[in-house]
Amino acid sequence: MDLFSNDIKIDDFSSAVRLFRESREGFVKLFNTSPVCMSMTTTTLGRRAYVRANQKFLSTFGYTEDEIVGRTSVEIGILDQAESDRVRQLITEKGRLQNDYVKCIAKDGHLVHTISSIEFMEMNGEQYLVSFFVDVSRVVNQQAIIEQHARQLEALNKELESFSYSVSHDLRAPLRAINGYIKILEEDFTTSLDEEGKRLLATVQRNALKMDMLISDLLNFSKLGKLPVNKRTIDMSSLVSEVLAELRHTTSDRADVRIGTLHALNGDYTLIRQVMVNLLGNALKYSSKHEAPVVEISSTADDNIVTYEVRDNGAGFDMKYAEKLFGVFQRLHKTSEFEGTGVGLAIVQRVINKHGGTISAVAEVGKGATFTFSIPVE
């Protein structure tokens, strides 16, 4: 029987079948040259045997038309029995298949992931199923690769966090010994040391203190990946006042601190407090050598985002090195100029990222820096 004869009745169908209604030649052209797989199966005697397939279908699955005509998808091996039963059930329930995922198998055995639509069509008093398959294997495989990389990255991050935590703890033991010996030298042998000896002892003590700070910061950084974000509404005016009062005891109190409007924030109080300790602490520190140090903090808000700015008129930095700013142990100033471990801004960025936000900075050498971070309103 000629499947493309003019003696055809058409029920409600897709655009392809509407084209078929209008033009036999048009449908034949569409069927044969379609960039998606197309096939026709008969439902006679309850068997869904293939009667036609286009070139895209044949090349995708690796068969010739002679190999599939008269046989079912299960007999050929394009569908396994379970997938065939699932597709048949969907068609029975919905009367059609529309943009559903169907897992197929090519002749060489590799999986062909498809998005498929199947519609009934009546021709010469008999019913057929016209199937459209879009091969999405490439997308599925890429997604699988992405998910695999994500799992590997998660595992690597856990290993790095565990490693950092372990190393930091292991470093505490020799550091405690060093500090213990320093204390003994101070208490029992200071009178025996000349000025150079005292200077060297002070240098060892200062570096031991720096090592302790580095370990503490490394521990804090490694812990961030494990900490849950417990969000609540934060009164930022109160938090900033508390942080500034604390910082005044450890940094220069010469700075003119100007506090603008500070909108409330939905976030983890402990983590956001750490952000403000680092940003305001840096602003006070790097502006401390200015004749008239100024630190400003303010915020703006809309329906979706709250944005905060911390600005100072201090040392600033060269923007060509800005990409290093939020890296662990990355410093843009010498320790002899400004104390620090190079971990604070890495912690800040990680906290902001955990809140779904972003942070950036602009600066000019000798003219200060402005740090801006935004966090979504939830």
Buried (B, 14 or more C-beta within 10 A) or exposed (E): EEBEEEEBEEEEBBEBBEBBEEEBEBBEEBBEEBEBBBBBBBEEEEEBBBBBBBBBBBEBBEBEBEBBEEBBBBEBBBBBEEBBEBBBEBBEEEEBBBEBEBBBBBBEEEEBBBBBBBBBBEBEEEEBBBBBBBBBBEEBEEEEEEEEEEEEEEEEEEEEBEEBBEBBEEBBEEBEEBBEEBEEBBEEEEEEBEEEEEEEBEEBBEEBBBBBBBBBBBBBBBBBBEBEEEBEEBEBBEBBBBBBEBBEEEBBEEBEBEBEEBBBBBBBBEBBBBBBBBBBBBBBBBBBEBEEBBBBBBBBBEEEEBBBBBBBBBBBBEBEEBEBBBEBEBBBBEEEEBEBBBBBBBBBBBBBEBBEBBBEBBBEEEEBBBBBBBBEBE
